[in-house]
Amino acid sequence: MVNQSKPEVAIFGGSFDPPHRGHQEIVLKAVEHLDIDRLIIVPAYLNPFKSTSLASAQK
């Protein structure tokens, strides 16, 4: 029987409203410094501290 390890996955969530270089830098540093196989970015539609969003839910 072959021992296969599970992939290491990290999740980065946020409203990213608007997305900016700071978000990109966090992603780049996470991939560079964390021992992960995959980084999943999960955008939320609406920041809980805002009443509107720059992008529609479809975007």
N, C-alpha and C positions, 0 to 999 in steps of 0.2 A: 504494500500500500504506500502510495506517494503522499508525503506530508506537504500540502499546499497551504501557504499562509494566506490569510485574507488581506486584501488591499487596504492600505491606510487611506482614509478619506477624511477631508476637512470640509466644513461648510462655512461660507461667508455670506451672511444675510444682511440685508439693509434695504432702505428705500432708494438709495442712489439717485436722489432727486434734487439736483441733477448729478449724473455721474461726473467725476472729475479726476484729475491726476492723483489725488490722494488715495482714492479707491484703487486705482491702478497700481500705485506703489505698494499698497497693502497686499494686493494679490501677488505681485512680483516678489516681495520679501517673503511671503508665506511659502511660495513654491521653492524659493531659494533656501530658506532656513529650516523649514519643517520637514520631517521625514515622512512625507505623504506621497501616495501614488496618484491622487486625484484631488482637485479642489473644485467644489461645486459652488457656484455663485447663485444665490437665491434672492432675486429682487422682490420686494414687497410693493404692492401697488401704491399705498398711501402711507406716508410717514405719520405716525400717531400724533405728532405735534403740529401737523399742517392740515388745512381744510381742503386744499386743492393739490393737484399734481401737474407737473409740466408735461408729462406723457400720458396718453390714454392707457387703459388696462391692456388693450390689444398690443400696444407697442412694448 
